[in-house]
Amino acid sequence: MVTDVLIPAVVFFGLYHMMKLIADYLLKRKIIKAGHIDKAGILEPPKQSEEINRYPSLKWGLVALTTGIGFIIIEVLRQVNPTMIDYHNAVLPVGILLVFISLGFLIYFFIMNRKKI
């Protein structure tokens, strides 16, 4: 049942990204042929990427930490009540894990916003 939805989603996701890549290439080629190299934005790397990702090890360390905490909580809940978390119908463990992963990203976001001030 899940594969009936997952397979078309993955195919459409892949097709979308391939079409976007080709369209960006053709657009940049057309801009360069028209003589507007400065508008193509391909000669100099974007300066924002350095500021956005200043501490990549902090970000991925926090995500790994909170993911581990999520796995520990899933296992503790399974030990407390074995019928609560059934791995054949794994909606609750995935939900718990996604909440903790997003919590790691949010902690990173708030740390980086505080450092900018």
A tleap script that builds the chain and sets N, CA, C and O, in Angstrom:
source leaprc.protein.ff14SB
mol = sequence {
  NMET VAL THR ASP VAL LEU ILE PRO ALA VAL
  VAL PHE PHE GLY LEU TYR HIE MET MET LYS
  LEU ILE ALA ASP TYR LEU LEU LYS ARG LYS
  ILE ILE LYS ALA GLY HIE ILE ASP LYS ALA
  GLY ILE LEU GLU PRO PRO LYS GLN SER GLU
  GLU ILE ASN ARG TYR PRO SER LEU LYS TRP
  GLY LEU VAL ALA LEU THR THR GLY ILE GLY
  PHE ILE ILE ILE GLU VAL LEU ARG GLN VAL
  ASN PRO THR MET ILE ASP TYR HIE ASN ALA
  VAL LEU PRO VAL GLY ILE LEU LEU VAL PHE
  ILE SER LEU GLY PHE LEU ILE TYR PHE PHE
  ILE MET ASN ARG LYS LYS CILE
}
set mol.1.N position { 0.814 -1.184 0.000 }
set mol.1.CA position { 0.000 0.000 0.000 }
set mol.1.C position { 0.866 1.259 0.000 }
set mol.1.O position { 0.594 2.203 -0.742 }
set mol.2.N position { 1.896 1.271 0.823 }
set mol.2.CA position { 2.781 2.424 0.869 }
set mol.2.C position { 3.564 2.536 -0.432 }
set mol.2.O position { 3.809 3.640 -0.917 }
set mol.3.N position { 3.955 1.404 -0.996 }
set mol.3.CA position { 4.712 1.445 -2.243 }
set mol.3.C position { 3.869 1.956 -3.402 }
set mol.3.O position { 4.413 2.491 -4.368 }
set mol.4.N position { 2.545 1.801 -3.321 }
set mol.4.CA position { 1.675 2.322 -4.370 }
set mol.4.C position { 1.739 3.840 -4.437 }
set mol.4.O position { 1.517 4.422 -5.499 }
set mol.5.N position { 2.037 4.481 -3.330 }
set mol.5.CA position { 2.142 5.937 -3.296 }
set mol.5.C position { 3.596 6.370 -3.423 }
set mol.5.O position { 3.890 7.383 -4.059 }
set mol.6.N position { 4.503 5.612 -2.825 }
set mol.6.CA position { 5.900 6.006 -2.769 }
set mol.6.C position { 6.580 5.959 -4.132 }
set mol.6.O position { 7.340 6.869 -4.465 }
set mol.7.N position { 6.332 4.943 -4.910 }
set mol.7.CA position { 6.995 4.800 -6.208 }
set mol.7.C position { 6.641 5.946 -7.155 }
set mol.7.O position { 7.554 6.550 -7.718 }
set mol.8.N position { 5.357 6.279 -7.361 }
set mol.8.CA position { 5.069 7.428 -8.240 }
set mol.8.C position { 5.614 8.745 -7.689 }
set mol.8.O position { 6.026 9.612 -8.460 }
set mol.9.N position { 5.620 8.906 -6.362 }
set mol.9.CA position { 6.153 10.140 -5.777 }
set mol.9.C position { 7.640 10.284 -6.084 }
set mol.9.O position { 8.100 11.370 -6.438 }
set mol.10.N position { 8.384 9.203 -5.952 }
set mol.10.CA position { 9.819 9.239 -6.233 }
set mol.10.C position { 10.067 9.492 -7.717 }
set mol.10.O position { 10.968 10.252 -8.073 }
set mol.11.N position { 9.284 8.866 -8.578 }
set mol.11.CA position { 9.446 9.061 -10.022 }
set mol.11.C position { 9.165 10.516 -10.396 }
set mol.11.O position { 9.946 11.124 -11.128 }
set mol.12.N position { 8.068 11.078 -9.905 }
set mol.12.CA position { 7.748 12.464 -10.230 }
set mol.12.C position { 8.768 13.432 -9.631 }
set mol.12.O position { 9.094 14.445 -10.250 }
set mol.13.N position { 9.267 13.134 -8.450 }
set mol.13.CA position { 10.300 13.961 -7.828 }
set mol.13.C position { 11.557 13.967 -8.690 }
set mol.13.O position { 12.143 15.022 -8.933 }
set mol.14.N position { 11.964 12.799 -9.146 }
set mol.14.CA position { 13.146 12.693 -10.011 }
set mol.14.C position { 12.940 13.397 -11.342 }
set mol.14.O position { 13.832 14.102 -11.813 }
set mol.15.N position { 11.773 13.215 -11.955 }
set mol.15.CA position { 11.489 13.885 -13.225 }
set mol.15.C position { 11.484 15.401 -13.064 }
set mol.15.O position { 12.005 16.120 -13.917 }
set mol.16.N position { 10.904 15.882 -11.986 }
set mol.16.CA position { 10.877 17.326 -11.729 }
set mol.16.C position { 12.285 17.887 -11.645 }
set mol.16.O position { 12.577 18.918 -12.252 }
set mol.17.N position { 13.161 17.223 -10.902 }
set mol.17.CA position { 14.510 17.745 -10.732 }
set mol.17.C position { 15.322 17.654 -12.023 }
set mol.17.O position { 16.146 18.528 -12.296 }
set mol.18.N position { 15.103 16.619 -12.810 }
set mol.18.CA position { 15.801 16.541 -14.093 }
set mol.18.C position { 15.333 17.642 -15.039 }
set mol.18.O position { 16.149 18.254 -15.728 }
set mol.19.N position { 14.026 17.897 -15.078 }
set mol.19.CA position { 13.499 18.956 -15.931 }
set mol.19.C position { 13.990 20.327 -15.465 }
set mol.19.O position { 14.290 21.190 -16.290 }
set mol.20.N position { 14.071 20.530 -14.162 }
set mol.20.CA position { 14.555 21.799 -13.622 }
set mol.20.C position { 16.026 22.002 -13.965 }
set mol.20.O position { 16.432 23.113 -14.308 }
set mol.21.N position { 16.819 20.959 -13.880 }
set mol.21.CA position { 18.237 21.039 -14.205 }
set mol.21.C position { 18.434 21.397 -15.673 }
set mol.21.O position { 19.256 22.253 -16.000 }
set mol.22.N position { 17.688 20.750 -16.553 }
set mol.22.CA position { 17.806 21.028 -17.985 }
set mol.22.C position { 17.324 22.447 -18.299 }
set mol.22.O position { 17.953 23.154 -19.086 }
set mol.23.N position { 16.230 22.857 -17.697 }
set mol.23.CA position { 15.707 24.202 -17.943 }
set mol.23.C position { 16.684 25.275 -17.445 }
set mol.23.O position { 16.879 26.286 -18.121 }
set mol.24.N position { 17.286 25.074 -16.299 }
set mol.24.CA position { 18.273 26.034 -15.795 }
set mol.24.C position { 19.484 26.112 -16.718 }
set mol.24.O position { 20.010 27.194 -16.977 }
set mol.25.N position { 19.920 24.952 -17.213 }
set mol.25.CA position { 21.059 24.925 -18.132 }
set mol.25.C position { 20.735 25.688 -19.410 }
set mol.25.O position { 21.531 26.510 -19.862 }
set mol.26.N position { 19.575 25.420 -19.990 }
set mol.26.CA position { 19.203 26.104 -21.231 }
set mol.26.C position { 19.036 27.606 -21.018 }
set mol.26.O position { 19.427 28.398 -21.876 }
set mol.27.N position { 18.465 28.004 -19.895 }
set mol.27.CA position { 18.290 29.419 -19.603 }
set mol.27.C position { 19.628 30.123 -19.435 }
set mol.27.O position { 19.827 31.211 -19.977 }
set mol.28.N position { 20.542 29.521 -18.696 }
set mol.28.CA position { 21.858 30.129 -18.507 }
set mol.28.C position { 22.621 30.190 -19.825 }
set mol.28.O position { 23.327 31.164 -20.086 }
set mol.29.N position { 22.486 29.173 -20.647 }
set mol.29.CA position { 23.153 29.173 -21.953 }
set mol.29.C position { 22.619 30.303 -22.831 }
set mol.29.O position { 23.381 30.975 -23.526 }
set mol.30.N position { 21.310 30.501 -22.791 }
set mol.30.CA position { 20.698 31.569 -23.585 }
set mol.30.C position { 21.150 32.941 -23.081 }
set mol.30.O position { 21.409 33.841 -23.880 }
set mol.31.N position { 21.245 33.102 -21.763 }
set mol.31.CA position { 21.697 34.376 -21.193 }
set mol.31.C position { 23.143 34.654 -21.581 }
set mol.31.O position { 23.486 35.789 -21.912 }
set mol.32.N position { 23.989 33.639 -21.546 }
set mol.32.CA position { 25.399 33.815 -21.893 }
set mol.32.C position { 25.548 34.134 -23.375 }
set mol.32.O position { 26.350 34.994 -23.740 }
set mol.33.N position { 24.790 33.457 -24.234 }
set mol.33.CA position { 24.861 33.736 -25.672 }
set mol.33.C position { 24.390 35.143 -25.997 }
set mol.33.O position { 24.851 35.742 -26.969 }
set mol.34.N position { 23.471 35.681 -25.189 }
set mol.34.CA position { 22.978 37.032 -25.408 }
set mol.34.C position { 23.982 38.081 -24.934 }
set mol.34.O position { 23.787 39.269 -25.188 }
set mol.35.N position { 25.039 37.673 -24.258 }
set mol.35.CA position { 26.079 38.593 -23.823 }
set mol.35.C position { 25.873 39.155 -22.439 }
set mol.35.O position { 26.568 40.099 -22.064 }
set mol.36.N position { 24.969 38.632 -21.677 }
set mol.36.CA position { 24.697 39.115 -20.319 }
set mol.36.C position { 25.308 38.152 -19.300 }
set mol.36.O position { 24.601 37.552 -18.489 }
set mol.37.N position { 26.614 38.018 -19.357 }
set mol.37.CA position { 27.302 37.071 -18.482 }
set mol.37.C position { 27.136 37.457 -17.020 }
set mol.37.O position { 27.023 36.583 -16.160 }
set mol.38.N position { 27.119 38.747 -16.727 }
set mol.38.CA position { 26.989 39.185 -15.339 }
set mol.38.C position { 25.629 38.824 -14.752 }
set mol.38.O position { 25.518 38.651 -13.538 }
set mol.39.N position { 24.600 38.706 -15.574 }
set mol.39.CA position { 23.268 38.339 -15.086 }
set mol.39.C position { 23.097 36.833 -14.929 }
set mol.39.O position { 22.169 36.386 -14.255 }
set mol.40.N position { 23.973 36.050 -15.537 }
set mol.40.CA position { 23.840 34.595 -15.461 }
set mol.40.C position { 24.165 34.087 -14.060 }
set mol.40.O position { 23.608 33.082 -13.618 }
set mol.41.N position { 25.064 34.778 -13.362 }
set mol.41.CA position { 25.382 34.406 -11.992 }
set mol.41.C position { 26.148 33.111 -11.854 }
set mol.41.O position { 26.025 32.412 -10.848 }
set mol.42.N position { 26.943 32.788 -12.869 }
set mol.42.CA position { 27.670 31.521 -12.796 }
set mol.42.C position { 29.169 31.710 -12.617 }
set mol.42.O position { 29.883 30.749 -12.333 }
set mol.43.N position { 29.655 32.941 -12.781 }
set mol.43.CA position { 31.093 33.149 -12.682 }
set mol.43.C position { 31.572 33.269 -11.240 }
set mol.43.O position { 32.639 32.754 -10.907 }
set mol.44.N position { 30.822 33.924 -10.395 }
set mol.44.CA position { 31.220 34.065 -9.000 }
set mol.44.C position { 30.260 33.245 -8.124 }
set mol.44.O position { 29.049 33.248 -8.345 }
set mol.45.N position { 30.816 32.551 -7.137 }
set mol.45.CA position { 29.940 31.765 -6.255 }
set mol.45.C position { 29.101 32.690 -5.380 }
set mol.45.O position { 29.529 33.799 -5.059 }
set mol.46.N position { 27.923 32.246 -4.998 }
set mol.46.CA position { 27.092 33.088 -4.133 }
set mol.46.C position { 27.746 33.281 -2.774 }
set mol.46.O position { 28.287 32.337 -2.198 }
set mol.47.N position { 27.696 34.506 -2.264 }
set mol.47.CA position { 28.329 34.828 -0.991 }
set mol.47.C position { 27.468 34.433 0.198 }
set mol.47.O position { 27.967 34.335 1.319 }
set mol.48.N position { 26.187 34.205 -0.033 }
set mol.48.CA position { 25.290 33.860 1.066 }
set mol.48.C position { 25.543 32.465 1.607 }
set mol.48.O position { 25.311 32.214 2.789 }
set mol.49.N position { 26.014 31.553 0.767 }
set mol.49.CA position { 26.157 30.169 1.207 }
set mol.49.C position { 27.150 30.045 2.362 }
set mol.49.O position { 26.998 29.165 3.208 }
set mol.50.N position { 28.160 30.908 2.410 }
set mol.50.CA position { 29.114 30.858 3.519 }
set mol.50.C position { 28.453 31.271 4.828 }
set mol.50.O position { 28.727 30.686 5.876 }
set mol.51.N position { 27.599 32.262 4.771 }
set mol.51.CA position { 26.960 32.749 5.985 }
set mol.51.C position { 25.859 31.816 6.456 }
set mol.51.O position { 25.628 31.686 7.658 }
set mol.52.N position { 25.188 31.174 5.534 }
set mol.52.CA position { 24.096 30.276 5.909 }
set mol.52.C position { 24.649 29.039 6.609 }
set mol.52.O position { 24.082 28.576 7.598 }
set mol.53.N position { 25.741 28.511 6.102 }
set mol.53.CA position { 26.271 27.258 6.615 }
set mol.53.C position { 27.624 27.503 7.293 }
set mol.53.O position { 28.637 26.934 6.885 }
set mol.54.N position { 27.637 28.339 8.315 }
set mol.54.CA position { 28.889 28.677 8.979 }
set mol.54.C position { 29.395 27.563 9.879 }
set mol.54.O position { 30.604 27.366 9.998 }
set mol.55.N position { 28.504 26.845 10.503 }
set mol.55.CA position { 28.891 25.777 11.424 }
set mol.55.C position { 28.199 24.476 11.021 }
set mol.55.O position { 27.254 24.051 11.685 }
set mol.56.N position { 28.654 23.842 9.948 }
set mol.56.CA position { 27.966 22.618 9.514 }
set mol.56.C position { 28.116 21.479 10.522 }
set mol.56.O position { 27.204 20.667 10.675 }
set mol.57.N position { 29.252 21.413 11.205 }
set mol.57.CA position { 29.421 20.330 12.169 }
set mol.57.C position { 28.481 20.504 13.359 }
set mol.57.O position { 28.006 19.519 13.924 }
set mol.58.N position { 28.209 21.754 13.744 }
set mol.58.CA position { 27.244 21.999 14.822 }
set mol.58.C position { 25.856 21.536 14.404 }
set mol.58.O position { 25.153 20.879 15.171 }
set mol.59.N position { 25.472 21.884 13.186 }
set mol.59.CA position { 24.137 21.517 12.703 }
set mol.59.C position { 23.967 20.003 12.687 }
set mol.59.O position { 23.000 19.478 13.240 }
set mol.60.N position { 24.899 19.306 12.060 }
set mol.60.CA position { 24.733 17.860 11.929 }
set mol.60.C position { 24.978 17.143 13.251 }
set mol.60.O position { 24.437 16.059 13.473 }
set mol.61.N position { 25.781 17.728 14.126 }
set mol.61.CA position { 25.936 17.155 15.460 }
set mol.61.C position { 24.643 17.240 16.254 }
set mol.61.O position { 24.258 16.282 16.924 }
set mol.62.N position { 23.969 18.387 16.183 }
set mol.62.CA position { 22.681 18.534 16.878 }
set mol.62.C position { 21.624 17.613 16.291 }
set mol.62.O position { 20.833 17.021 17.025 }
set mol.63.N position { 21.609 17.491 14.967 }
set mol.63.CA position { 20.629 16.599 14.333 }
set mol.63.C position { 20.898 15.152 14.733 }
set mol.63.O position { 19.962 14.409 15.027 }
set mol.64.N position { 22.158 14.748 14.746 }
set mol.64.CA position { 22.479 13.376 15.155 }
set mol.64.C position { 22.132 13.144 16.626 }
set mol.64.O position { 21.624 12.080 16.982 }
set mol.65.N position { 22.404 14.137 17.486 }
set mol.65.CA position { 22.075 14.012 18.905 }
set mol.65.C position { 20.582 13.849 19.112 }
set mol.65.O position { 20.148 12.942 19.822 }
set mol.66.N position { 19.793 14.718 18.501 }
set mol.66.CA position { 18.351 14.635 18.711 }
set mol.66.C position { 17.749 13.404 18.046 }
set mol.66.O position { 16.751 12.868 18.528 }
set mol.67.N position { 18.344 12.948 16.941 }
set mol.67.CA position { 17.886 11.702 16.328 }
set mol.67.C position { 18.155 10.528 17.256 }
set mol.67.O position { 17.311 9.645 17.408 }
set mol.68.N position { 19.327 10.518 17.874 }
set mol.68.CA position { 19.639 9.469 18.839 }
set mol.68.C position { 18.701 9.490 20.031 }
set mol.68.O position { 18.267 8.441 20.508 }
set mol.69.N position { 18.388 10.692 20.513 }
set mol.69.CA position { 17.429 10.809 21.619 }
set mol.69.C position { 16.066 10.270 21.191 }
set mol.69.O position { 15.385 9.599 21.966 }
set mol.70.N position { 15.675 10.568 19.958 }
set mol.70.CA position { 14.404 10.045 19.437 }
set mol.70.C position { 14.396 8.534 19.396 }
set mol.70.O position { 13.408 7.911 19.784 }
set mol.71.N position { 15.487 7.928 18.928 }
set mol.71.CA position { 15.571 6.454 18.905 }
set mol.71.C position { 15.515 5.877 20.319 }
set mol.71.O position { 14.875 4.852 20.552 }
set mol.72.N position { 16.189 6.539 21.262 }
set mol.72.CA position { 16.161 6.057 22.646 }
set mol.72.C position { 14.742 6.115 23.205 }
set mol.72.O position { 14.302 5.178 23.872 }
set mol.73.N position { 14.024 7.200 22.939 }
set mol.73.CA position { 12.649 7.325 23.434 }
set mol.73.C position { 11.743 6.272 22.795 }
set mol.73.O position { 10.869 5.718 23.462 }
set mol.74.N position { 11.949 5.997 21.508 }
set mol.74.CA position { 11.160 4.948 20.844 }
set mol.74.C position { 11.405 3.607 21.522 }
set mol.74.O position { 10.463 2.857 21.778 }
set mol.75.N position { 12.656 3.306 21.812 }
set mol.75.CA position { 12.974 2.024 22.445 }
set mol.75.C position { 12.438 1.958 23.868 }
set mol.75.O position { 11.956 0.908 24.294 }
set mol.76.N position { 12.513 3.061 24.612 }
set mol.76.CA position { 11.972 3.087 25.980 }
set mol.76.C position { 10.462 2.874 25.943 }
set mol.76.O position { 9.923 2.117 26.750 }
set mol.77.N position { 9.776 3.536 25.012 }
set mol.77.CA position { 8.330 3.347 24.889 }
set mol.77.C position { 7.985 1.910 24.511 }
set mol.77.O position { 6.971 1.371 24.954 }
set mol.78.N position { 8.825 1.303 23.701 }
set mol.78.CA position { 8.571 -0.098 23.323 }
set mol.78.C position { 8.797 -1.035 24.503 }
set mol.78.O position { 8.107 -2.047 24.630 }
set mol.79.N position { 9.758 -0.709 25.371 }
set mol.79.CA position { 10.005 -1.541 26.543 }
set mol.79.C position { 8.896 -1.388 27.576 }
set mol.79.O position { 8.529 -2.357 28.242 }
set mol.80.N position { 8.359 -0.171 27.714 }
set mol.80.CA position { 7.305 0.086 28.694 }
set mol.80.C position { 6.010 -0.594 28.276 }
set mol.80.O position { 5.362 -1.255 29.087 }
set mol.81.N position { 5.635 -0.434 27.020 }
set mol.81.CA position { 4.393 -1.012 26.515 }
set mol.81.C position { 4.659 -1.592 25.126 }
set mol.81.O position { 4.602 -0.863 24.136 }
set mol.82.N position { 4.949 -2.890 25.040 }
set mol.82.CA position { 5.320 -3.489 23.743 }
set mol.82.C position { 4.231 -3.374 22.672 }
set mol.82.O position { 4.540 -3.379 21.480 }
set mol.83.N position { 2.984 -3.272 23.074 }
set mol.83.CA position { 1.936 -3.169 22.064 }
set mol.83.C position { 1.774 -1.741 21.539 }
set mol.83.O position { 1.094 -1.518 20.537 }
set mol.84.N position { 2.406 -0.768 22.222 }
set mol.84.CA position { 2.275 0.622 21.796 }
set mol.84.C position { 3.005 0.874 20.469 }
set mol.84.O position { 2.481 1.550 19.583 }
set mol.85.N position { 4.206 0.329 20.346 }
set mol.85.CA position { 4.995 0.536 19.138 }
set mol.85.C position { 5.164 -0.812 18.448 }
set mol.85.O position { 5.899 -1.686 18.908 }
set mol.86.N position { 4.468 -0.946 17.345 }
set mol.86.CA position { 4.555 -2.148 16.529 }
set mol.86.C position { 5.315 -1.764 15.266 }
set mol.86.O position { 4.890 -0.864 14.542 }
set mol.87.N position { 6.421 -2.426 14.993 }
set mol.87.CA position { 7.255 -2.041 13.862 }
set mol.87.C position { 6.642 -2.400 12.518 }
set mol.87.O position { 7.143 -1.956 11.485 }
set mol.88.N position { 5.588 -3.177 12.499 }
set mol.88.CA position { 4.904 -3.477 11.244 }
set mol.88.C position { 4.013 -2.321 10.824 }
set mol.88.O position { 3.782 -2.116 9.632 }
set mol.89.N position { 3.514 -1.571 11.784 }
set mol.89.CA position { 2.717 -0.389 11.520 }
set mol.89.C position { 3.448 0.784 12.169 }
set mol.89.O position { 3.046 1.257 13.232 }
set mol.90.N position { 4.519 1.253 11.530 }
set mol.90.CA position { 5.481 2.136 12.165 }
set mol.90.C position { 5.182 3.614 11.959 }
set mol.90.O position { 6.044 4.355 11.486 }
set mol.91.N position { 3.996 4.046 12.299 }
set mol.91.CA position { 3.682 5.470 12.175 }
set mol.91.C position { 4.176 6.228 13.401 }
set mol.91.O position { 4.762 7.301 13.256 }
set mol.92.N position { 3.962 5.714 14.574 }
set mol.92.CA position { 4.391 6.396 15.796 }
set mol.92.C position { 5.909 6.547 15.877 }
set mol.92.O position { 6.376 7.643 16.187 }
set mol.93.N position { 6.707 5.506 15.616 }
set mol.93.CA position { 8.159 5.703 15.671 }
set mol.93.C position { 8.664 6.715 14.644 }
set mol.93.O position { 9.566 7.500 14.937 }
set mol.94.N position { 8.093 6.699 13.456 }
set mol.94.CA position { 8.520 7.660 12.438 }
set mol.94.C position { 8.147 9.068 12.873 }
set mol.94.O position { 8.933 9.995 12.679 }
set mol.95.N position { 6.979 9.250 13.450 }
set mol.95.CA position { 6.569 10.558 13.934 }
set mol.95.C position { 7.470 11.068 15.038 }
set mol.95.O position { 7.880 12.229 15.025 }
set mol.96.N position { 7.778 10.209 15.992 }
set mol.96.CA position { 8.675 10.601 17.088 }
set mol.96.C position { 10.039 10.986 16.534 }
set mol.96.O position { 10.621 11.988 16.949 }
set mol.97.N position { 10.549 10.190 15.596 }
set mol.97.CA position { 11.864 10.457 15.017 }
set mol.97.C position { 11.879 11.770 14.240 }
set mol.97.O position { 12.831 12.541 14.358 }
set mol.98.N position { 10.858 12.033 13.460 }
set mol.98.CA position { 10.800 13.285 12.699 }
set mol.98.C position { 10.700 14.502 13.610 }
set mol.98.O position { 11.272 15.550 13.312 }
set mol.99.N position { 9.978 14.367 14.718 }
set mol.99.CA position { 9.887 15.478 15.670 }
set mol.99.C position { 11.263 15.779 16.256 }
set mol.99.O position { 11.639 16.945 16.378 }
set mol.100.N position { 12.004 14.763 16.612 }
set mol.100.CA position { 13.315 15.005 17.207 }
set mol.100.C position { 14.324 15.501 16.188 }
set mol.100.O position { 15.179 16.318 16.531 }
set mol.101.N position { 14.256 15.040 14.948 }
set mol.101.CA position { 15.144 15.563 13.911 }
set mol.101.C position { 14.858 17.045 13.675 }
set mol.101.O position { 15.782 17.854 13.592 }
set mol.102.N position { 13.584 17.396 13.567 }
set mol.102.CA position { 13.247 18.806 13.367 }
set mol.102.C position { 13.615 19.640 14.585 }
set mol.102.O position { 13.966 20.811 14.443 }
set mol.103.N position { 13.543 19.064 15.765 }
set mol.103.CA position { 13.973 19.771 16.971 }
set mol.103.C position { 15.464 20.107 16.888 }
set mol.103.O position { 15.879 21.189 17.303 }
set mol.104.N position { 16.264 19.189 16.358 }
set mol.104.CA position { 17.696 19.468 16.177 }
set mol.104.C position { 17.930 20.628 15.232 }
set mol.104.O position { 18.769 21.488 15.501 }
set mol.105.N position { 17.193 20.664 14.117 }
set mol.105.CA position { 17.332 21.778 13.184 }
set mol.105.C position { 16.866 23.094 13.810 }
set mol.105.O position { 17.482 24.137 13.595 }
set mol.106.N position { 15.787 23.044 14.579 }
set mol.106.CA position { 15.307 24.266 15.235 }
set mol.106.C position { 16.305 24.786 16.267 }
set mol.106.O position { 16.507 25.996 16.372 }
set mol.107.N position { 16.923 23.901 17.019 }
set mol.107.CA position { 17.941 24.327 17.985 }
set mol.107.C position { 19.097 24.994 17.253 }
set mol.107.O position { 19.588 26.038 17.684 }
set mol.108.N position { 19.532 24.398 16.150 }
set mol.108.CA position { 20.604 24.992 15.342 }
set mol.108.C position { 20.194 26.375 14.832 }
set mol.108.O position { 20.983 27.318 14.880 }
set mol.109.N position { 18.962 26.489 14.347 }
set mol.109.CA position { 18.459 27.763 13.834 }
set mol.109.C position { 18.494 28.845 14.911 }
set mol.109.O position { 18.935 29.965 14.657 }
set mol.110.N position { 18.028 28.508 16.114 }
set mol.110.CA position { 18.013 29.506 17.178 }
set mol.110.C position { 19.431 29.862 17.642 }
set mol.110.O position { 19.691 31.012 17.995 }
set mol.111.N position { 20.330 28.905 17.645 }
set mol.111.CA position { 21.727 29.203 18.010 }
set mol.111.C position { 22.341 30.146 16.983 }
set mol.111.O position { 23.033 31.094 17.353 }
set mol.112.N position { 22.098 29.898 15.694 }
set mol.112.CA position { 22.682 30.737 14.644 }
set mol.112.C position { 22.060 32.134 14.657 }
set mol.112.O position { 22.764 33.113 14.411 }
set mol.113.N position { 20.769 32.250 14.937 }
set mol.113.CA position { 20.153 33.573 15.018 }
set mol.113.C position { 20.689 34.356 16.200 }
set mol.113.O position { 20.852 35.573 16.107 }
set mol.114.N position { 20.962 33.698 17.293 }
set mol.114.CA position { 21.497 34.379 18.463 }
set mol.114.C position { 22.932 34.843 18.197 }
set mol.114.O position { 23.331 35.897 18.692 }
set mol.115.N position { 23.718 34.079 17.423 }
set mol.115.CA position { 25.093 34.458 17.122 }
set mol.115.C position { 25.173 35.659 16.196 }
set mol.115.O position { 26.151 36.405 16.247 }
set mol.116.N position { 24.170 35.866 15.351 }
set mol.116.CA position { 24.189 37.002 14.419 }
set mol.116.C position { 24.026 38.323 15.139 }
set mol.116.O position { 24.490 39.353 14.650 }
set mol.117.N position { 23.373 38.315 16.295 }
set mol.117.CA position { 23.098 39.566 17.027 }
set mol.117.C position { 24.312 40.067 17.748 }
set mol.117.O position { 24.252 41.103 18.410 }
savepdb mol mol.pdb
quit
